[in-house]
Amino acid sequence: MIQARILPQYLVQRFHGWRATSYQNNRAWYRRLAESGQHPRAMVISCCDSRVHVTSIFGADEGEFFIHRNIAGLVPPYTADGGNHGTSAAVEYAVTALKVAHILVVGHSNCGGVKGCHDMCTGHAPELEIETSFVGRWMDILRPGFVKVSHLSREVILPALEKEAVLVSLENLMTFPFVRDAVENDMLTLHGMWNNTGEGELEQFDPEKGVFVPV
């Protein structure tokens, strides 16, 4: 038996409010999107964190971004083992079917997933070391990044690890053959971003300087 219930009333009210205002005011646009299909110019890979709102940051409308969210906004390395790979499937679809021109990997401040990786790697989160922990095994992707920043002080290591999550994901993206081919043929560009959610700031990785700089 499927276990599901009807929506909470506050969500029902919000839906009706949206349909009576935003949808009615832009009905032709929504119908055009529905009929013509999606043609986003960019894919955004970001964290599931409810405080990260990438469409608001970039002022994007419906149909502009192909968005994939997961814990800490990580991209795993290319693994063709026939398993279930949600993030890899999203990347494949964006690059090979939608032909996006850009992939933006967006990290953020106070990331719970990144902190979990830090705690796990320092022996303070034994529950994540359990083999059956989905979060723990997902955060294993970031272990190489932790090694790079493990020498830093307590005050700066978490922001540094948040940015390493972006860099690890950018490196892993290039292990996908179709991503590498698109990049090398100038059909796709990769971008690394870090959003300070509390201060409303955005930094991007500058490959020439090797650091994140303000946008």
C-alpha positions in Angstrom: 0.0 0.0 0.0 1.2 3.5 -0.9 1.6 5.6 2.2 0.6 9.2 1.4 -1.7 11.9 2.6 -3.3 15.0 1.2 -1.3 18.2 1.3 -1.2 20.4 4.5 -3.7 23.2 4.2 -1.1 25.9 4.2 0.4 24.5 1.0 -3.0 24.2 -0.6 -3.7 27.9 0.1 -0.3 28.9 -1.3 -1.0 26.9 -4.5 -4.3 28.6 -5.0 -2.7 32.0 -4.3 0.0 31.3 -6.9 -2.5 30.1 -9.5 -4.7 33.2 -9.0 -1.8 35.6 -9.3 1.5 34.5 -10.8 0.0 31.9 -13.1 -2.9 34.0 -14.3 -0.7 36.9 -15.0 1.7 34.8 -17.0 -0.5 32.1 -18.4 0.6 32.4 -22.0 4.3 32.0 -20.9 3.6 28.9 -18.9 1.6 27.3 -21.8 4.4 28.2 -24.2 6.9 26.4 -21.9 4.7 23.4 -21.6 4.1 23.1 -25.4 7.6 23.9 -26.6 9.6 21.9 -24.1 12.5 23.1 -22.0 15.6 24.8 -23.5 17.7 25.9 -20.5 21.0 27.5 -21.2 22.6 26.4 -17.9 22.5 23.5 -15.4 22.8 24.4 -11.7 24.0 21.8 -9.2 23.5 23.0 -5.7 22.7 21.8 -2.1 19.3 20.6 -0.9 19.6 23.2 1.9 16.3 25.2 2.0 18.3 28.4 2.4 19.9 28.1 -1.0 17.6 29.6 -3.6 19.6 29.7 -6.9 16.7 31.0 -9.0 16.4 34.1 -6.7 20.2 34.7 -6.7 20.3 34.9 -10.5 16.8 36.3 -11.0 15.9 33.3 -13.2 12.4 32.6 -14.6 10.8 29.3 -15.2 12.6 27.4 -18.0 16.0 29.1 -17.6 17.8 26.7 -15.4 18.0 22.9 -15.3 18.5 22.4 -11.6 19.8 19.4 -9.7 20.1 19.5 -5.9 21.6 17.0 -3.5 23.4 16.9 -0.1 26.2 19.5 -0.3 25.8 19.9 -4.1 28.4 17.2 -4.8 29.1 15.5 -8.1 30.5 12.0 -7.8 33.2 10.7 -10.2 32.1 8.9 -13.3 31.1 5.4 -12.5 29.6 3.2 -15.2 28.6 0.2 -13.1 24.9 0.0 -14.0 23.8 1.2 -10.6 21.4 4.0 -9.7 23.1 7.3 -10.0 20.7 10.3 -9.7 23.3 13.1 -10.0 25.2 11.4 -12.8 21.9 10.9 -14.7 21.0 14.5 -14.3 24.4 15.6 -15.6 24.1 13.2 -18.6 20.7 14.5 -19.5 21.7 18.1 -19.2 24.8 17.7 -21.4 23.7 15.1 -24.0 20.0 15.8 -24.3 19.5 19.5 -23.3 22.9 20.6 -24.6 23.3 23.2 -21.9 26.1 25.7 -22.4 27.1 26.0 -18.8 27.2 24.0 -15.6 27.3 26.0 -12.4 28.3 24.1 -9.2 27.1 26.3 -6.3 28.3 25.7 -2.7 27.2 27.7 0.3 28.0 28.8 3.8 27.0 26.9 6.9 26.5 23.7 4.8 25.3 20.9 7.1 26.5 18.2 4.7 30.0 19.6 4.6 30.1 19.9 8.4 29.0 16.3 8.5 32.0 15.3 6.3 34.3 17.3 8.6 32.9 15.7 11.7 33.1 12.2 10.1 36.7 12.7 9.0 37.7 13.9 12.4 36.1 11.1 14.3 33.2 13.1 15.7 30.3 11.5 13.7 30.5 7.7 14.1 26.9 7.4 12.9 28.2 8.6 9.4 30.9 5.9 9.4 28.3 3.2 9.4 28.3 1.4 6.0 24.5 1.8 5.7 24.6 5.6 6.2 23.5 7.1 2.9 24.7 10.6 4.0 28.1 9.2 5.1 28.8 7.3 2.0 27.7 10.3 -0.1 30.1 12.6 1.9 32.9 10.1 1.1 33.1 12.0 -2.2 34.5 15.0 -0.3 37.2 13.1 1.7 39.9 14.2 -0.8 38.9 17.8 -0.2 39.1 17.4 3.5 42.7 16.1 3.2 43.6 19.3 1.4 42.3 21.6 4.2 42.8 19.4 7.3 45.8 21.5 8.4 43.7 24.7 8.7 42.5 26.1 12.0 39.0 25.5 13.4 37.9 29.0 12.5 38.5 28.7 8.8 38.3 25.0 7.9 34.6 24.8 7.3 34.3 27.6 4.8 37.5 26.2 3.1 35.9 22.7 3.0 32.7 24.2 1.5 34.7 25.6 -1.3 36.7 22.3 -1.7 33.3 20.6 -2.2 32.8 22.8 -5.3 36.3 22.1 -6.6 36.0 18.4 -6.0 32.7 18.4 -8.0 34.3 20.4 -10.8 37.2 17.9 -11.0 34.7 15.0 -11.0 32.6 16.5 -13.8 35.6 16.2 -16.0 35.8 12.5 -15.5 32.5 12.1 -17.4 33.5 11.5 -21.1 30.6 13.5 -22.5 31.4 16.4 -20.2 35.1 16.4 -21.1 34.3 16.2 -24.8 31.8 19.1 -24.6 34.3 21.2 -22.7 37.2 20.4 -25.0 35.0 21.3 -28.0 34.0 24.6 -26.5 30.4 23.5 -26.3 30.3 23.6 -22.5 31.8 25.7 -19.7 32.1 24.8 -16.0 31.8 27.3 -13.2 32.3 27.0 -9.5 30.4 29.3 -7.1 30.2 29.8 -3.3 27.2 31.7 -1.8 27.4 33.3 1.6 23.7 33.0 2.4 23.8 35.3 5.5 25.6 38.1 3.8 24.0 37.8 0.3 27.5 37.4 -1.3 28.6 35.3 -4.2 32.1 34.2 -5.0 33.3 32.4 -8.1 36.4 30.3 -8.6 39.1 32.0 -10.7 41.1 29.2 -12.4 44.0 31.6 -13.2 44.4 32.8 -9.6 43.4 29.4 -8.1 41.1 31.1 -5.6 37.5 32.2 -5.1 36.9 35.9 -5.8 33.8 38.1 -5.4 31.4 38.3 -8.3 
